[in-house]
């Protein structure tokens, strides 16, 4: 899955998609999609990621208490 980094607007390929949807994990493993060479994997905070459209990630992916917090 591809997401956008909130700070620099670069595209990121998420490698650990299970971490992305696990609401108890605050980070995911991914790699920047820049240049012609494949970049090394690194850890990204979910709070710094957006969908390519600019939409936020769903709260059920990021907040363990999403059902009780309004």
N, CA, C and O atoms as a Tinker XYZ file with bonds, in Angstrom:
   280  protein
     1  N      0.847000   -1.160000    0.000000    73     2
     2  CA     0.000000    0.000000    0.000000    64     1     3
     3  C      0.899000    1.232000    0.000000    63     2     4     5
     4  O      1.957000    1.245000    0.629000    81     3
     5  N      0.468000    2.249000   -0.703000    73     3     6
     6  CA     1.221000    3.495000   -0.771000    64     5     7
     7  C      0.502000    4.579000    0.025000    63     6     8     9
     8  O     -0.715000    4.740000   -0.072000    81     7
     9  N      1.279000    5.316000    0.811000    73     7    10
    10  CA     0.767000    6.433000    1.596000    64     9    11
    11  C      1.669000    7.634000    1.353000    63    10    12    13
    12  O      2.697000    7.532000    0.684000    81    11
    13  N      1.270000    8.759000    1.902000    73    11    14
    14  CA     2.043000    9.999000    1.740000    64    13    15
    15  C      2.542000   10.437000    3.107000    63    14    16    17
    16  O      1.815000   10.374000    4.098000    81    15
    17  N      3.798000   10.884000    3.146000    73    15    18
    18  CA     4.379000   11.412000    4.383000    64    17    19
    19  C      3.871000   12.831000    4.579000    63    18    20    21
    20  O      3.998000   13.671000    3.688000    81    19
    21  N      3.302000   13.097000    5.736000    73    19    22
    22  CA     2.666000   14.377000    6.020000    64    21    23
    23  C      3.653000   15.546000    5.943000    63    22    24    25
    24  O      3.287000   16.629000    5.489000    81    23
    25  N      4.878000   15.343000    6.374000    73    23    26
    26  CA     5.840000   16.442000    6.489000    64    25    27
    27  C      6.429000   16.860000    5.146000    63    26    28    29
    28  O      6.502000   18.052000    4.847000    81    27
    29  N      6.849000   15.887000    4.331000    73    27    30
    30  CA     7.526000   16.236000    3.080000    64    29    31
    31  C      6.746000   15.858000    1.822000    63    30    32    33
    32  O      7.223000   16.087000    0.710000    81    31
    33  N      5.552000   15.281000    1.980000    73    31    34
    34  CA     4.681000   14.883000    0.865000    64    33    35
    35  C      5.264000   13.821000   -0.044000    63    34    36    37
    36  O      4.758000   13.624000   -1.149000    81    35
    37  N      6.319000   13.123000    0.384000    73    35    38
    38  CA     6.869000   12.028000   -0.415000    64    37    39
    39  C      6.006000   10.787000   -0.257000    63    38    40    41
    40  O      5.385000   10.572000    0.783000    81    39
    41  N      5.979000    9.971000   -1.312000    73    39    42
    42  CA     5.205000    8.741000   -1.284000    64    41    43
    43  C      6.017000    7.656000   -0.580000    63    42    44    45
    44  O      7.231000    7.554000   -0.756000    81    43
    45  N      5.318000    6.846000    0.224000    73    43    46
    46  CA     5.937000    5.774000    0.999000    64    45    47
    47  C      5.207000    4.478000    0.690000    63    46    48    49
    48  O      3.977000    4.425000    0.709000    81    47
    49  N      5.975000    3.434000    0.406000    73    47    50
    50  CA     5.408000    2.105000    0.251000    64    49    51
    51  C      5.435000    1.438000    1.617000    63    50    52    53
    52  O      6.505000    1.243000    2.192000    81    51
    53  N      4.273000    1.089000    2.137000    73    51    54
    54  CA     4.195000    0.417000    3.432000    64    53    55
    55  C      4.466000   -1.057000    3.210000    63    54    56    57
    56  O      3.785000   -1.712000    2.422000    81    55
    57  N      5.472000   -1.578000    3.915000    73    55    58
    58  CA     5.847000   -2.981000    3.775000    64    57    59
    59  C      5.087000   -3.829000    4.787000    63    58    60    61
    60  O      4.607000   -4.911000    4.450000    81    59
    61  N      4.972000   -3.351000    6.019000    73    59    62
    62  CA     4.283000   -4.091000    7.079000    64    61    63
    63  C      2.833000   -3.674000    7.174000    63    62    64    65
    64  O      2.461000   -2.932000    8.084000    81    63
    65  N      2.001000   -4.140000    6.244000    73    63    66
    66  CA     0.593000   -3.724000    6.251000    64    65    67
    67  C     -0.155000   -4.200000    7.485000    63    66    68    69
    68  O     -1.137000   -3.574000    7.887000    81    67
    69  N      0.287000   -5.296000    8.096000    73    67    70
    70  CA    -0.365000   -5.748000    9.330000    64    69    71
    71  C     -0.171000   -4.726000   10.437000    63    70    72    73
    72  O     -1.070000   -4.511000   11.250000    81    71
    73  N      1.003000   -4.091000   10.475000    73    71    74
    74  CA     1.256000   -3.042000   11.471000    64    73    75
    75  C      0.371000   -1.823000   11.214000    63    74    76    77
    76  O     -0.031000   -1.139000   12.154000    81    75
    77  N      0.072000   -1.555000    9.964000    73    75    78
    78  CA    -0.729000   -0.389000    9.612000    64    77    79
    79  C     -2.133000   -0.483000   10.190000    63    78    80    81
    80  O     -2.653000    0.506000   10.707000    81    79
    81  N     -2.745000   -1.641000   10.111000    73    79    82
    82  CA    -4.115000   -1.795000   10.594000    64    81    83
    83  C     -4.191000   -2.222000   12.051000    63    82    84    85
    84  O     -5.282000   -2.271000   12.619000    81    83
    85  N     -3.047000   -2.535000   12.674000    73    83    86
    86  CA    -3.034000   -2.906000   14.081000    64    85    87
    87  C     -3.022000   -1.637000   14.922000    63    86    88    89
    88  O     -2.031000   -0.906000   14.925000    81    87
    89  N     -4.095000   -1.372000   15.622000    73    87    90
    90  CA    -4.227000   -0.110000   16.347000    64    89    91
    91  C     -3.314000   -0.011000   17.554000    63    90    92    93
    92  O     -3.210000    1.063000   18.147000    81    91
    93  N     -2.650000   -1.089000   17.938000    73    91    94
    94  CA    -1.715000   -1.037000   19.063000    64    93    95
    95  C     -0.279000   -0.785000   18.612000    63    94    96    97
    96  O      0.617000   -0.676000   19.450000    81    95
    97  N     -0.049000   -0.690000   17.312000    73    95    98
    98  CA     1.274000   -0.372000   16.787000    64    97    99
    99  C      1.284000    1.083000   16.321000    63    98   100   101
   100  O      0.446000    1.485000   15.514000    81    99
   101  N      2.230000    1.867000   16.827000    73    99   102
   102  CA     2.314000    3.287000   16.468000    64   101   103
   103  C      3.178000    3.548000   15.249000    63   102   104   105
   104  O      3.165000    4.650000   14.702000    81   103
   105  N      3.930000    2.540000   14.819000    73   103   106
   106  CA     4.818000    2.723000   13.674000    64   105   107
   107  C      4.591000    1.618000   12.648000    63   106   108   109
   108  O      4.047000    0.559000   12.958000    81   107
   109  N      5.020000    1.893000   11.424000    73   107   110
   110  CA     4.987000    0.909000   10.344000    64   109   111
   111  C      6.350000    0.919000    9.657000    63   110   112   113
   112  O      7.086000    1.903000    9.727000    81   111
   113  N      6.671000   -0.173000    9.002000    73   111   114
   114  CA     7.900000   -0.260000    8.220000    64   113   115
   115  C      7.543000    0.042000    6.771000    63   114   116   117
   116  O      6.591000   -0.510000    6.219000    81   115
   117  N      8.315000    0.915000    6.179000    73   115   118
   118  CA     8.073000    1.284000    4.792000    64   117   119
   119  C      9.339000    1.842000    4.171000    63   118   120   121
   120  O     10.387000    1.927000    4.811000    81   119
   121  N      9.215000    2.220000    2.903000    73   119   122
   122  CA    10.360000    2.829000    2.216000    64   121   123
   123  C      9.870000    3.939000    1.319000    63   122   124   125
   124  O      8.816000    3.840000    0.690000    81   123
   125  N     10.657000    4.999000    1.274000    73   123   126
   126  CA    10.341000    6.113000    0.383000    64   125   127
   127  C     10.374000    5.643000   -1.063000    63   126   128   129
   128  O     11.171000    4.777000   -1.424000    81   127
   129  N      9.518000    6.208000   -1.877000    73   127   130
   130  CA     9.481000    5.940000   -3.310000    64   129   131
   131  C     10.020000    7.174000   -4.036000    63   130   132   133
   132  O      9.268000    7.905000   -4.681000    81   131
   133  N     11.307000    7.391000   -3.923000    73   131   134
   134  CA    11.965000    8.525000   -4.567000    64   133   135
   135  C     13.215000    8.019000   -5.274000    63   134   136   137
   136  O     13.845000    7.062000   -4.824000    81   135
   137  N     13.566000    8.651000   -6.360000    73   135   138
   138  CA    14.757000    8.250000   -7.093000    64   137   139
   139  C     14.537000    6.976000   -7.869000    63   138   140   141
   140  O     13.426000    6.449000   -7.926000    81   139
   141  N     15.610000    6.483000   -8.469000    73   139   142
   142  CA    15.500000    5.295000   -9.296000    64   141   143
   143  C     15.870000    4.023000   -8.553000    63   142   144   145
   144  O     15.476000    2.932000   -8.965000    81   143
   145  N     16.621000    4.144000   -7.465000    73   143   146
   146  CA    17.002000    2.977000   -6.686000    64   145   147
   147  C     16.012000    2.748000   -5.554000    63   146   148   149
   148  O     15.447000    3.687000   -4.996000    81   147
   149  N     15.819000    1.473000   -5.232000    73   147   150
   150  CA    14.926000    1.149000   -4.123000    64   149   151
   151  C     15.576000    1.607000   -2.821000    63   150   152   153
   152  O     16.746000    1.323000   -2.563000    81   151
   153  N     14.807000    2.315000   -2.012000    73   151   154
   154  CA    15.308000    2.862000   -0.757000    64   153   155
   155  C     15.292000    1.796000    0.339000    63   154   156   157
   156  O     14.550000    0.818000    0.259000    81   155
   157  N     16.114000    2.001000    1.349000    73   155   158
   158  CA    16.152000    1.085000    2.488000    64   157   159
   159  C     14.889000    1.249000    3.338000    63   158   160   161
   160  O     14.382000    2.360000    3.487000    81   159
   161  N     14.382000    0.145000    3.895000    73   159   162
   162  CA    13.216000    0.242000    4.771000    64   161   163
   163  C     13.554000    1.046000    6.034000    63   162   164   165
   164  O     14.677000    1.006000    6.536000    81   163
   165  N     12.556000    1.768000    6.523000    73   163   166
   166  CA    12.702000    2.490000    7.784000    64   165   167
   167  C     11.357000    2.534000    8.484000    63   166   168   169
   168  O     10.326000    2.190000    7.906000    81   167
   169  N     11.384000    2.961000    9.730000    73   167   170
   170  CA    10.177000    3.028000   10.539000    64   169   171
   171  C      9.544000    4.411000   10.418000    63   170   172   173
   172  O     10.237000    5.428000   10.450000    81   171
   173  N      8.208000    4.436000   10.278000    73   171   174
   174  CA     7.456000    5.686000   10.169000    64   173   175
   175  C      6.363000    5.693000   11.229000    63   174   176   177
   176  O      5.705000    4.677000   11.452000    81   175
   177  N      6.168000    6.826000   11.877000    73   175   178
   178  CA     5.046000    6.984000   12.797000    64   177   179
   179  C      3.756000    7.074000   11.998000    63   178   180   181
   180  O      3.694000    7.776000   10.989000    81   179
   181  N      2.744000    6.377000   12.439000    73   179   182
   182  CA     1.452000    6.429000   11.744000    64   181   183
   183  C      0.890000    7.844000   11.733000    63   182   184   185
   184  O      0.194000    8.226000   10.792000    81   183
   185  N      1.183000    8.620000   12.763000    73   183   186
   186  CA     0.656000    9.979000   12.845000    64   185   187
   187  C      1.209000   10.882000   11.743000    63   186   188   189
   188  O      0.647000   11.944000   11.474000    81   187
   189  N      2.308000   10.467000   11.102000    73   187   190
   190  CA     2.920000   11.253000   10.032000    64   189   191
   191  C      2.471000   10.808000    8.643000    63   190   192   193
   192  O      2.963000   11.324000    7.640000    81   191
   193  N      1.534000    9.849000    8.576000    73   191   194
   194  CA     1.123000    9.289000    7.288000    64   193   195
   195  C     -0.308000    9.679000    6.933000    63   194   196   197
   196  O     -1.172000    9.816000    7.799000    81   195
   197  N     -0.526000    9.851000    5.647000    73   195   198
   198  CA    -1.840000   10.160000    5.089000    64   197   199
   199  C     -2.072000    9.265000    3.877000    63   198   200   201
   200  O     -1.126000    8.726000    3.303000    81   199
   201  N     -3.333000    9.110000    3.495000    73   199   202
   202  CA    -3.616000    8.489000    2.209000    64   201   203
   203  C     -3.137000    9.435000    1.110000    63   202   204   205
   204  O     -2.978000   10.631000    1.353000    81   203
   205  N     -2.910000    8.924000   -0.070000    73   203   206
   206  CA    -2.419000    9.750000   -1.176000    64   205   207
   207  C     -3.373000   10.894000   -1.496000    63   206   208   209
   208  O     -2.955000   11.925000   -2.022000    81   207
   209  N     -4.653000   10.717000   -1.180000    73   207   210
   210  CA    -5.649000   11.763000   -1.421000    64   209   211
   211  C     -5.558000   12.894000   -0.401000    63   210   212   213
   212  O     -6.199000   13.932000   -0.570000    81   211
   213  N     -4.762000   12.703000    0.665000    73   211   214
   214  CA    -4.645000   13.698000    1.718000    64   213   215
   215  C     -5.520000   13.407000    2.926000    63   214   216   217
   216  O     -5.479000   14.145000    3.911000    81   215
   217  N     -6.311000   12.343000    2.864000    73   215   218
   218  CA    -7.177000   11.979000    3.982000    64   217   219
   219  C     -6.367000   11.343000    5.107000    63   218   220   221
   220  O     -5.353000   10.686000    4.870000    81   219
   221  N     -6.835000   11.552000    6.331000    73   219   222
   222  CA    -6.211000   10.953000    7.511000    64   221   223
   223  C     -6.446000    9.441000    7.510000    63   222   224   225
   224  O     -7.381000    8.948000    6.880000    81   223
   225  N     -5.580000    8.714000    8.227000    73   223   226
   226  CA    -5.809000    7.289000    8.432000    64   225   227
   227  C     -7.012000    7.124000    9.354000    63   226   228   229
   228  O     -7.254000    7.986000   10.198000    81   227
   229  N     -7.770000    6.045000    9.217000    73   227   230
   230  CA    -8.936000    5.836000   10.081000    64   229   231
   231  C     -8.522000    5.730000   11.552000    63   230   232   233
   232  O     -7.467000    5.179000   11.866000    81   231
   233  N     -9.342000    6.251000   12.434000    73   231   234
   234  CA    -9.038000    6.183000   13.870000    64   233   235
   235  C     -8.944000    4.746000   14.358000    63   234   236   237
   236  O     -8.214000    4.468000   15.309000    81   235
   237  N     -9.668000    3.828000   13.725000    73   235   238
   238  CA    -9.622000    2.429000   14.163000    64   237   239
   239  C     -8.276000    1.781000   13.836000    63   238   240   241
   240  O     -8.032000    0.650000   14.259000    81   239
   241  N     -7.396000    2.464000   13.095000    73   239   242
   242  CA    -6.035000    1.995000   12.835000    64   241   243
   243  C     -5.039000    2.644000   13.785000    63   242   244   245
   244  O     -3.912000    2.162000   13.901000    81   243
   245  N     -5.415000    3.717000   14.465000    73   243   246
   246  CA    -4.444000    4.496000   15.226000    64   245   247
   247  C     -4.788000    4.681000   16.699000    63   246   248   249
   248  O     -3.889000    4.953000   17.494000    81   247
   249  N     -6.041000    4.546000   17.092000    73   247   250
   250  CA    -6.459000    4.854000   18.460000    64   249   251
   251  C     -7.098000    3.627000   19.112000    63   250   252   253
   252  O     -8.195000    3.225000   18.725000    81   251
   253  N     -6.419000    3.027000   20.100000    73   251   254
   254  CA    -6.983000    1.841000   20.750000    64   253   255
   255  C     -8.307000    2.104000   21.447000    63   254   256   257
   256  O     -9.060000    1.164000   21.705000    81   255
   257  N     -8.608000    3.350000   21.754000    73   255   258
   258  CA    -9.852000    3.689000   22.442000    64   257   259
   259  C    -10.822000    4.427000   21.512000    63   258   260   261
   260  O    -11.605000    5.267000   21.956000    81   259
   261  N    -10.760000    4.104000   20.234000    73   259   262
   262  CA   -11.580000    4.843000   19.258000    64   261   263
   263  C    -13.072000    4.707000   19.498000    63   262   264   265
   264  O    -13.843000    5.569000   19.074000    81   263
   265  N    -13.494000    3.652000   20.164000    73   263   266
   266  CA   -14.942000    3.479000   20.418000    64   265   267
   267  C    -15.418000    4.290000   21.606000    63   266   268   269
   268  O    -16.597000    4.635000   21.680000    81   267
   269  N    -14.529000    4.604000   22.541000    73   267   270
   270  CA   -14.951000    5.328000   23.736000    64   269   271
   271  C    -14.666000    6.824000   23.648000    63   270   272   273
   272  O    -15.367000    7.613000   24.282000    81   271
   273  N    -13.661000    7.235000   22.883000    73   271   274
   274  CA   -13.332000    8.670000   22.725000    64   273   275
   275  C    -14.145000    9.255000   21.594000    63   274   276   277
   276  O    -14.200000    8.686000   20.504000    81   275
   277  N    -14.768000   10.373000   21.841000    73   275   278
   278  CA   -15.538000   11.030000   20.789000    64   277   279
   279  C    -14.926000   12.329000   20.435000    63   278   280
   280  O    -15.435000   13.033000   19.564000    81   279
